[in-house]
């Protein structure tokens, strides 16, 4: 009975849909539609957006677009909020531990099980790519864009992605070497990058972070300090925050153009690609849901043991911080993952270019899946956090009302004191006049 009711109600809703409703839905999904168009263009004309291609995407896209994303963040973010968030060490520890240790351990466990199963459709380079994917840091641009769109704490996201990418040149190679050296099954895929390759990786990472994160963020903050009113008008008038999503689509267009140009997808069978897509999808949602449960489910758990309760309480966060962590933990970046692969296997004579391309496949496919799933989760998070935002606005209004009341009270008190002072002066003058008249009257009598 309930099923029939649900089906009939669904049919009625479908029949009642108008052309305006369809257009509104398509407008809400503009990001995914534009991303699909960008990937199609990358497939048809890969030489346009690839690194070293017609538009020199290694500079015009890879550096300029992330820089513009963080420039917009610098323009729109309050400096006090950024400084206050930077001091929240607890969210930094939880986000980085889950982003590196938690995700990489699960990827390693599933990859080890797949190796033991001897599935011919998941060869060793592809499985090795899963371990590399699990050990790479979170993305630089997309996390900030989606956290802001979902009304989360995007100041926290900005700081987390910066910390994660600063740790990556040291932490990622160490984790990859630890996991792959645990079994002889990896053979030639066990990395042995030399000092020169790692130093090149360090220079590349710090150069990219400096030019795409620190400099544009600092410039945006300086402009925010001196032209706050003008910038607020500009942001509200032209919807500047939407441009960050456009720049993100351009980054993905360039990434896929390079992949199609080098033939990275042609090195695997369709079944292998399908298995990789399914594994990536399952793991992304596992990380997202488990992160949500760990950071919010702990709110309902209380223990009599104060030490146990303190440990669980360490993972308790408000909704806005939870959204930031949920976007940071599952996300992985090919922008650092691909240079990492080149550095790790720089001295490997047995690892050919084709093997390197196969190592990149899980990472590249995961990128498009995480963008799709992250974008689709924005409406849910936006509705979920609304009550907390309303409560914050109400508290802010109450605070402003109290400040206004105190100001009016002090003003009234000052006016009363002035009035009382004026009355005293009048009384004194009146007393002097009275005394003067008495003296004059006495003098007349004499």
Buried (B, 14 or more C-beta within 10 A) or exposed (E): EEEEEEEEEEEEEEEEEEEEEEEEEEEEBBBBEBBBEBBEBBEEBBEBBBBEBEBEBBEBBBBBBBBBBBBBBBBBBEEEEBEEBBEBEEBBEBBBEBBBEBBBEBBBEBBBEBBEEEEEBBBBBBBBBBBBBBBBBBBBBBBBBBBBBBBBBBBBBBBBBBBBBBBBBEBBBEBBBEBBEEEEEBEBBBBEBEEEBBEBBBEBBBEBBEBBBBBBBEBBBEBBEEEEEEBEEBBEEEEBBEBBBBBBBBBBBBBBBBBBBBEBBEBBEEEBBEBBBEBBBEBBBBBBEBBBEBBBEBBEEEEEEEEEBEEBBEBBBBBBBBBBBBBBBBBBBBBBBBBBBBBBBBEBEEBEEBBBBBBBBBBBBBBBBBBBBBBEBBEEBBEBBEEBEEEEEEEEEEEEEEEEEEEEEEEEEEEEEEEEEEEEEEEEEEEEEEEEEEEEEEEEEE
